Amino acid sequence: MDGPDLEARDLVGVTGRQAEPGLLVRPASTNEVAAVLATCHERGVPVVPLGGGSGLVDGTQAGPGQVMLSLERMRGIEAVDPVSRTMHVRAGTVLAEVHREASVHGLSFPVDLGARGSAQVGGLIATNAGGNGVVRYGMMRGNVLGLEAVLADGTVLESMNAMVKDNTGYDLKHLFIGSEGTLGVVTRAVLRLRPAPASRHTALLAVPSFDAMARLLNELEGRLGGSLSAFEALWLSFYEVVLASGRHQAPLPADSPLYALVEAQGGDPDRDEERFHRAIAAVSDAGLVTDAALAMSAADRERLWAIRDDIPALVEAVGTKLNYDVSLPLPAMEAYLSEIGELLGDLIVFGHLGDGNLHVILADGGYGADANRVVYDALVEHGGSISAEHGIGEVKRPYLDRSRTPQELIAMRAIKAALDPKGILNPGKVL
Ligand SMILES: Cc1cc2nc3c(=O)[nH]c(=O)nc-3n(C[C@H](O)[C@H](O)[C@H](O)COP(=O)(O)OP(=O)(O)OC[C@H]3O[C@@H](n4cnc5c(N)ncnc54)[C@H](O)[C@@H]3O)c2cc1C
């Protein structure tokens, strides 16, 4: 696709930046991906892989003279094995389709996030996406058993292992998980499925302090015996902005410094319900929770999650589409936030607290270089990471050394040079 067809195509990313590739190709098979890459490799033409375009770090930026390779025609589920609980899937398949197909077989794919309607399996793998269920099921890395990738020179690397255990030397799939399109183009994958939960119990809890929040997480993990599947923290600043959108009824008054949206998934509906209610009662008795709104139906649950997922309300209120995605040890979080808050003003904060992951938005909408330095430099002393789950892309590339040692960067460059000696794959991203 080029000329007027390409101009008519919407290539504006989530951050608002427009990609302007010289050419957009839409291969329909692994062989076609291999042919495109072999040709580009021979001529030294850069190639930028494009999935659903929902990435948040400008990982799909492309300029004139670059070829954008979209996986949109490589869609579809090849097979589900309900006994081994695996799914063979093409990389252009959208996450919501994976969820739907898994549920047909009484199974689930536990990686879930707000962009489920557009993010593709290949993009989720390339960014090692996390999302709402990481506290129990891990990130993409823990839910991909095998994959197929095409290397920069067009070599097809088939590594479609479908077993949980396979210790036969280097596990090559991990090179591509989280590599953001810089080491190869993911074309197919084997996903690990889980039994669909027979029960889901969800509650929004008002929490009186950060100390109580950290204790609440540990208490619930212990009391719910491994069934805690989400622990999302919402600071009052977040809760107020989302309620001000007028799209939600407040499940709890906006008078607590912190809220936790918690969910437990289990396999025994009667006992699970009793255990969930007992756990909430216990943490309330212990003073870790001052008020609670329990979802009594699926519609209630959706209403609670809609508050957590209403990122558009933040964008409308603050005028920025970007949020800082950082992680750091729980004991360091409060000090970190107050330190950067002193320099940057009011913060809107929420995040997957069960994974030590915070999303921070500057209330005045700023995202300038100085703000970046404040946010990232302070992480170094607290032992945090500049990217918990969104990746590096172009946006965080100048700050990668805050989270990686010089020796790690040398090793990363050596891997890049070995797999992509001409540097044609997604140049300017990550490294
Ligand atoms: C509303 C919203 C909520 C979100 N919530 C979360 C969240 O909770 N957790 C989280 O981790 N992320 C979240 N994200 C970020 C985003 O959804 C993920 O990064 C997602 O994995 C990107 O998938 P994609 O298909 O859209 O990839 P794209 O945005 O198209 O690409 C992302 C990167 O992967 C590369 N890439 C894409 N496809 C391939 C492929 N087949 N082979 C090799 N490289 C490829 C691209 O070059 C780029 O570097 C959210 C985004 C939005 C908009």
The ligand as a MOL file (V3000), in Angstrom:
LIG
                    3D

  0  0  0     0  0            999 V3000
M  V30 BEGIN CTAB
M  V30 COUNTS 53 58 0 0 0
M  V30 BEGIN ATOM
M  V30 1 C -6.5470 1.4250 26.7690 0
M  V30 2 C -5.2200 0.7170 26.8160 0
M  V30 3 C -4.9380 -0.0900 27.9050 0
M  V30 4 C -3.7100 -0.7570 27.9700 0
M  V30 5 N -3.4660 -1.5350 29.0630 0
M  V30 6 C -2.3050 -2.1980 29.1290 0
M  V30 7 C -2.0290 -3.0210 30.2680 0
M  V30 8 O -2.8180 -3.1090 31.2060 0
M  V30 9 N -0.8640 -3.7050 30.2680 0
M  V30 10 C 0.0440 -3.6200 29.2230 0
M  V30 11 O 1.0880 -4.2770 29.2840 0
M  V30 12 N -0.1760 -2.8290 28.1660 0
M  V30 13 C -1.3260 -2.1160 28.0890 0
M  V30 14 N -1.5630 -1.3040 27.0170 0
M  V30 15 C -0.5510 -1.1760 25.9480 0
M  V30 16 C -0.7850 -2.0680 24.7170 0
M  V30 17 O -2.1010 -2.5170 24.6370 0
M  V30 18 C 0.1530 -3.2480 24.7000 0
M  V30 19 O 1.4660 -2.7800 24.6150 0
M  V30 20 C -0.1080 -4.2480 23.5550 0
M  V30 21 O 0.6370 -5.3800 23.8450 0
M  V30 22 C 0.2840 -3.7570 22.1660 0
M  V30 23 O -0.2180 -4.6650 21.1840 0
M  V30 24 P -0.4760 -4.1780 19.6890 0
M  V30 25 O -0.8470 -5.3580 18.8720 0
M  V30 26 O -1.4110 -3.0440 19.6710 0
M  V30 27 O 0.9920 -3.7200 19.2730 0
M  V30 28 P 1.4760 -2.4010 18.5040 0
M  V30 29 O 1.1060 -1.1890 19.2810 0
M  V30 30 O 1.0650 -2.4560 17.0890 0
M  V30 31 O 3.0540 -2.6230 18.5890 0
M  V30 32 C 3.7290 -2.5970 19.8280 0
M  V30 33 C 5.2010 -2.9910 19.6010 0
M  V30 34 O 5.2720 -4.3490 19.2040 0
M  V30 35 C 5.8430 -4.4760 17.8870 0
M  V30 36 N 5.0740 -5.5220 17.2170 0
M  V30 37 C 3.7450 -5.5460 16.9750 0
M  V30 38 N 3.3920 -6.7180 16.3970 0
M  V30 39 C 4.5340 -7.4310 16.2490 0
M  V30 40 C 4.8290 -8.7260 15.7310 0
M  V30 41 N 3.8890 -9.5260 15.2310 0
M  V30 42 N 6.1260 -9.1480 15.7460 0
M  V30 43 C 7.1080 -8.3550 16.2580 0
M  V30 44 N 6.8800 -7.1400 16.7470 0
M  V30 45 C 5.6030 -6.6820 16.7610 0
M  V30 46 C 5.7310 -3.0990 17.2610 0
M  V30 47 O 6.7530 -2.8570 16.3130 0
M  V30 48 C 5.8740 -2.2010 18.4820 0
M  V30 49 O 7.2270 -2.0410 18.8240 0
M  V30 50 C -2.7600 -0.6020 26.9280 0
M  V30 51 C -3.0560 0.2160 25.8290 0
M  V30 52 C -4.2630 0.8720 25.7700 0
M  V30 53 C -4.5490 1.7260 24.5680 0
M  V30 END ATOM
M  V30 BEGIN BOND
M  V30 1 1 1 2
M  V30 2 1 2 3
M  V30 3 2 2 52
M  V30 4 2 3 4
M  V30 5 1 4 5
M  V30 6 1 4 50
M  V30 7 2 5 6
M  V30 8 1 6 7
M  V30 9 1 6 13
M  V30 10 2 7 8
M  V30 11 1 7 9
M  V30 12 1 9 10
M  V30 13 2 10 11
M  V30 14 1 10 12
M  V30 15 2 12 13
M  V30 16 1 13 14
M  V30 17 1 14 15
M  V30 18 1 14 50
M  V30 19 1 15 16
M  V30 20 1 16 17
M  V30 21 1 16 18
M  V30 22 1 18 19
M  V30 23 1 18 20
M  V30 24 1 20 21
M  V30 25 1 20 22
M  V30 26 1 22 23
M  V30 27 1 23 24
M  V30 28 2 24 25
M  V30 29 1 24 26
M  V30 30 1 24 27
M  V30 31 1 27 28
M  V30 32 2 28 29
M  V30 33 1 28 30
M  V30 34 1 28 31
M  V30 35 1 31 32
M  V30 36 1 32 33
M  V30 37 1 33 34
M  V30 38 1 33 48
M  V30 39 1 34 35
M  V30 40 1 35 36
M  V30 41 1 35 46
M  V30 42 1 36 37
M  V30 43 1 36 45
M  V30 44 2 37 38
M  V30 45 1 38 39
M  V30 46 1 39 40
M  V30 47 2 39 45
M  V30 48 1 40 41
M  V30 49 2 40 42
M  V30 50 1 42 43
M  V30 51 2 43 44
M  V30 52 1 44 45
M  V30 53 1 46 47
M  V30 54 1 46 48
M  V30 55 1 48 49
M  V30 56 2 50 51
M  V30 57 1 51 52
M  V30 58 1 52 53
M  V30 END BOND
M  V30 END CTAB
M  END
